[in-house]
Amino acid sequence: MDFTEEQIADEIKKQVLEIEIREMFSDKSKMCELIEQFKKDEETRFRRYQLGAKWIINKGLKKQNERGKPLVNMEEIIAAQQLANLIVLIDEETINNTTADEIFNELCDNLDKTIMPSALVESRGLKQLISKDIENIIDEVLSKNEKAVKEYKEGKTNSINFLIGQAMKLSKGKANSHIAKEMIEKRLT
């Protein structure tokens, strides 16, 4: 079976990401658990590897800078299982990035590495809202902001950002902003 250059490049990227993620943790058995959580299908696995690598690089290095000392091992900041759980919650859109960032910071600052993000999300009611709840919020936002609705219909498309902001405010950050935007656009066209 012949592979295209693109397929070969994708496979190399997958392997490099897996190696990079593995190298950030000292306990290889925990790393295997993280990788097992990422495996679903090829597309999901690669997307989760990328997401995990971004969080390790962006958030991990930020935490390292905050601590003022070099990061020898990612598990000084967050356990592999915690990170895997967080990545799955983000990937499945159970939580949004703002909530994920708050949870990540809390886990990094907590010495108890057995606390799972999913438990924090559940106990604090941090799951993103479902479509029906967002619809009710959109109804309220549109009825309370007639000026922005009128401006949007007159061609000032930037006013949708204000309406999305109002929906996010009303939902206390639990609405998925992409779904809110789609619903608002649908209602206004």
Secondary structure, 3 states (H helix, E strand, C coil): CCCCHHHHHHHHHHHHHHHHHHHCCCCHHHHHHHHHHHCCCHHHHHHHHHHHHHHHHHHHHHHHHHHCCCCCCHHHCCCHHHHHHHHHHHHCCCCCHHHHHHHHHHHHHCCCCCCCHHHHHHHHCCCCCCHHHHHHHHHHHHHHCHHHHHHHHCCCCCHHHHHHHHHHHHCCCCCCHHHHHHHHHHHHC
